[in-house]
């Protein structure tokens, strides 16, 4: 099952949200599901992707084509990136 995680992409949110995001990503991956999210490295969505990566989960990032993926998503380990216009 592919589960979309949508939340803050800001790095200025409270650390507790980052911790919850990472736990959510780990839980999704542990159950064999895929994290689908906005493709960024920061905030709660980035935390969910990192959590999934910790558990070797599949990660799909969907991101506007105007962003440079090398600056934003490559350090997460996304298995599949979908650029959109």
N, C-alpha and C positions, 0 to 999 in steps of 0.2 A: 504494500500500500504506500502511496506517496502522500505525505502530510505536509501541507504548507504552513510555515511558521512566519507570521507577520508581526512585527513589533518595531521598537526603536532601533534606528541604525546609528545613533549618536554614541560617541564614547564618553559623553558627560553624564550618563545616567548613573543612578546609584549602583554600587557594586553588587548589591543583593539581586538586582535584576539580571546582571551578567551571570551570577552563580545559578540562578533559576534557569536561564537560557541554556547554559551548558548542561545542566541536569536533564532538561527536556530533550536536548539533542542526544545525549547518551541513552536515555530511555527509549527514544524512537529507534535508534540504531540497534539496541539490545533486543528489540522485538522484531528485527528484520525489516523495518520499514525505511523509507527514503525521506530525507529532509529536503523540501523544496523551499527556497527562500530568495530574498532580494539580491543575493550575490555579493554583498559587501563583507568586509572583514571586521567591522565595528558593531557596537551595540548588542542588543539582545539577539538579533538575527545572526550576527557573526558568531556570537557565543553558542547558539544552537548548532551552527555548522561545526565549530570546534569540538563541541561535545560529541557530535556524531562521528567526527573523524577519530576521536580518542577510541571509539569502539569499532573502528573500521567500517562505519556505515556509509551508505551511498548518499551523496550530496549533489543536488541540482541547484545551480544559481541562475536566476533570471534577472537580467540587468539591462538597462537602457544602453543601446549601442554607442552612445556618445561618451560613455565612461571607458577608460582604458583598463581592461582586465588585469594587466600586469601590475598596475598600481593598487588594485582594489581586491582581487579575489584569489590570486595565485598562491598566496601563503596559507590559504585554508585547506586546499587539497580537493577542490570541487572536481567531481568525476565528469560532470557535463555542464557546460555553460551555455545559456541561450541568450544571445544578444537580441534586443528588440528595438525598434525605431520609435 
